[in-house]
Amino acid sequence: MGEKLPLAVDLDGTVILSDMTKISATKIILKRPWYIFLIPFFELTKGRPYWKKRVAELVSVKPEDLEYHESFINWLK
């Protein structure tokens, strides 16, 4: 009973105030505009996990560029 269990917390909209998929998709479309057509194509043909993985491979998001839900993070601590 004294064993501590890990706490899993959702990132999008909980720890950060925005959505990583939207941030990443926006960055990739600004960098490679033709992806505005590829993302819906991948969504329909290969599914969301495929295109989310593909976008994540092409875009990096710096943690310091994100807006954090500070009061929630303080509560977690």
Residue, then its C-alpha position, 0 to 999 in steps of 0.5 A: m500500500g505504501e508504493k507510490l504510483p506514477l502520475a500520467v498527465d496529458l500534455d495538450g491543453t493540460v500541461i501546455l496551453s495549446d495543442m502540439t499537433k496544431i503547433s507542429a502542423t502549422k510549422i510544417i505547412l509554413k516550412r513545406p506548404w505542399y503539406i497542406f494537401l498531404i496531411p489530409f491525404f495521409e489522414l484518409t489513406k494511412g491514418r492520423p498516427y502516420w501523419k502525426k509521426r511524419v510531421a514530428e520527424l520533420v519539425s522540432v518544437k523547443p520547450e521554451d517556445l511553449e506556453y505552460h499552464e503554470s498553476f497546474i504544474n505548481w499543483l502537480k509539484 
